[in-house]
Every structure is written in C-alpha cells, then in structure tokens.
Amino acid sequence: MTRREKPADHGRRDRGHRRELERSKRRWDFWSSHWGLIERDTVEIRRETVEQLGVEPGDTVLDLGCGPGVNLAMLREAVGPGGQVIGLDLSRKMLDRARTRLEERGWQNVSLVQADATAPHVQADQLDGVLATTAVSATPDVRSTVRNVSEALCPGGRFALYDIRLVPAGPGTVLNPVVRRFYRLFGNWNDEESVLDELHAAFDRTELVRSFALGTNYIAVAENRREDPGTG
Ligand SMILES: C[S@@+](CC[C@H](N)C(=O)[O-])C[C@H]1O[C@@H](n2cnc3c(N)ncnc32)[C@H](O)[C@@H]1O
C-alpha cells in the first residue's frame, strides 16, 4: 500500500486483482484446447529464447506460464537428464494438457505446479534459469511477477522472455488501439504495465535481444550479477 492509499483503496485493488486472475483462468482454460497452431508457428522464436537462458546440464529451470507445455522438451534438452524442469501455470486445463504431454513421453525430471506467478512461488535463489513465453504480460501484476522471478533466481541465473507489446514507435503506432483490444480480448493482456520497464527495475542487467512484427514481439533477457567472491 502506498502512503496516500487508504485501506479501502487497497481492498478495491485486491478485488480487481482477484477478478483479473479469475478472468485469466477462464480465458486460458478456454484456449487450452486450441493452442497447437501457435505452438508450431513460434517454435524457432522459442528456441532462440531458450538459448538466451544459457543453462547447463544439471541446472534447474522454471517455465513460467508454461501453458500446455510447449517449451518443456527444449528445456529438458538444455538441462539434460540430470537437470530439473518445472512448469508453472494458473490454468488447470493448460496444465492438464502439459501433464498429458509429460506422461506420453515418460519424462521423469519434469514437474508441474498450479500457481499464480504474481505471488511468491519458489524459495529464493533456487533456480538457474526462468523462461516465459508470452506469459508475463498476461499476468495482472507484472511488477510482482518479475520481482518474484528475480528473487527465485540464483545470482547469475537468467530470465529469458519472449513477449508482446504495443507498437513502440513510428507510424505503426496508429494501430495500437486495435492491437491493444486484440491482446486484451485474446489473452487478458495487461495493458497497464511495461514488462521491459519492470525488468530494468528488478534486475542488474536487461537486454532487448531483438524485436520484430513492427516491434510488437520481442525477446529479452535479464540477470542479476553473480556475487564477487572477493567482496563481503
Ligand atoms: C499466451 S499463454 C502462453 C503459454 C505458453 N507459455 C506458450 O508460449 O505457449 C499465457 C499463459 O500464461 C498463463 N498465466 C496467465 N496469468 C498467469 C498467472 N497469474 N500465473 C501463472 N500463469 C499465468 C495462462 O494460463 C497461459 O497458459
């Protein structure tokens, strides 16, 4: 709560947040059975984003907002049989699809968690990498989502994202009212916060790796510095 906020404002904001979470759950439960096409179309972008994680065999990685598990195979490949992959999502139906994928392939080192990314979900310094593909901007509190990731990552661990935003500059910005409406209807997109701004605020280093489709799609990576063994 900010200093000027009254308890009633705080309560209203909490109710708004809960409403948005319920709306997201309904939206993504619905989309869970239609996600195959998008998965095929974006495989190369996902691969490029996973590479930004720079994880090594034996590492533990989280796929935040994992949906039906479209990134799990690539993440398993990156951490090898000795590593661990965790898929986290709010939508039970998305997780049901991810679970089917996991069971069909007999993956032993993948676990799934139903949780809200805007609330703390993993203990501090537990993860070597966090991936999120078109998920952070779908949460109703981007600031908390990003800060939770920053805390859950061990020093030097990376957060790699593929996400969407409005057209950032140029004549294409005239399309933004339509783009905003589309994102909001389709994915309960959060149009009040900037994922990149929150990454800059929560991490020591944030890099916009590349953007495309008039700048509306981008890959970014953020990390906190490793502690210098010579200090403290
Ligand atoms: C656009 S889909 C992306 C799914 C998957 N990452 C992909 O790339 O195909 C967004 C996902 O974020 C999940 N999500 C939305 N809000 C969330 C929250 N607060 N906590 C956890 N997951 C959330 C949705 O349930 C949905 O599966």
The ligand as a MOL file (V3000), in Angstrom:
LIG
                    3D

  0  0  0     0  0            999 V3000
M  V30 BEGIN CTAB
M  V30 COUNTS 27 29 0 0 0
M  V30 BEGIN ATOM
M  V30 1 C -0.2170 -16.8210 -24.0320 0
M  V30 2 S -0.2690 -18.2090 -22.9690 0 CHG=1
M  V30 3 C 1.3860 -18.7970 -23.1950 0
M  V30 4 C 1.5530 -20.2600 -22.8890 0
M  V30 5 C 2.9560 -20.7960 -23.2080 0
M  V30 6 N 3.9710 -20.1320 -22.4120 0
M  V30 7 C 3.2750 -20.6150 -24.6720 0
M  V30 8 O 4.2220 -19.9200 -25.0100 0
M  V30 9 O 2.5610 -21.2030 -25.4900 0 CHG=-1
M  V30 10 C -0.1920 -17.4380 -21.3690 0
M  V30 11 C -0.1430 -18.4200 -20.2240 0
M  V30 12 O 0.0730 -17.6910 -19.0150 0
M  V30 13 C -0.7310 -18.2760 -18.0070 0
M  V30 14 N -0.9800 -17.2810 -16.9590 0
M  V30 15 C -1.7110 -16.1390 -17.0410 0
M  V30 16 N -1.7230 -15.4970 -15.8540 0
M  V30 17 C -0.9760 -16.2500 -15.0130 0
M  V30 18 C -0.5950 -16.1160 -13.6390 0
M  V30 19 N -1.0060 -15.0720 -12.9010 0
M  V30 20 N 0.1740 -17.0800 -13.0770 0
M  V30 21 C 0.5890 -18.1510 -13.8080 0
M  V30 22 N 0.2770 -18.3260 -15.1140 0
M  V30 23 C -0.4950 -17.3880 -15.7000 0
M  V30 24 C -2.0020 -18.6730 -18.7350 0
M  V30 25 O -2.7600 -19.6200 -18.0250 0
M  V30 26 C -1.4390 -19.1870 -20.0550 0
M  V30 27 O -1.1880 -20.5730 -20.0120 0
M  V30 END ATOM
M  V30 BEGIN BOND
M  V30 1 1 1 2
M  V30 2 1 2 3
M  V30 3 1 2 10
M  V30 4 1 3 4
M  V30 5 1 4 5
M  V30 6 1 5 6
M  V30 7 1 5 7
M  V30 8 2 7 8
M  V30 9 1 7 9
M  V30 10 1 10 11
M  V30 11 1 11 12
M  V30 12 1 11 26
M  V30 13 1 12 13
M  V30 14 1 13 14
M  V30 15 1 13 24
M  V30 16 1 14 15
M  V30 17 1 14 23
M  V30 18 2 15 16
M  V30 19 1 16 17
M  V30 20 1 17 18
M  V30 21 2 17 23
M  V30 22 1 18 19
M  V30 23 2 18 20
M  V30 24 1 20 21
M  V30 25 2 21 22
M  V30 26 1 22 23
M  V30 27 1 24 25
M  V30 28 1 24 26
M  V30 29 1 26 27
M  V30 END BOND
M  V30 END CTAB
M  END
